[in-house]
Amino acid sequence: MPFYTFKCRTCGLEKEEIRGMNDFKEPLCPRCQYNTEAEGKYERMKKIFKPNAKPASKDGSWGFGK
């Protein structure tokens, strides 16, 4: 299951989650989900793509050369 990074449209909070490939629903922001000013799509987080995705090895070798 891949890691996805989500960012809130209102407060800018970033959160990483492990999600299934077929899980398309955007999560609710833990800060803004009860905010009355942020309604509809603004209380949901959007998926963003980061160049340095997880998982990563500490030395970069992934253990193949050992």
Summary of the structure (lengths in Angstrom):
residues: 66
radius of gyration: 15.6
end to end distance: 26.3
largest distance: 55.4
contacts: 123
relative contact order: 0.27
helix: 6%
strand: 26%
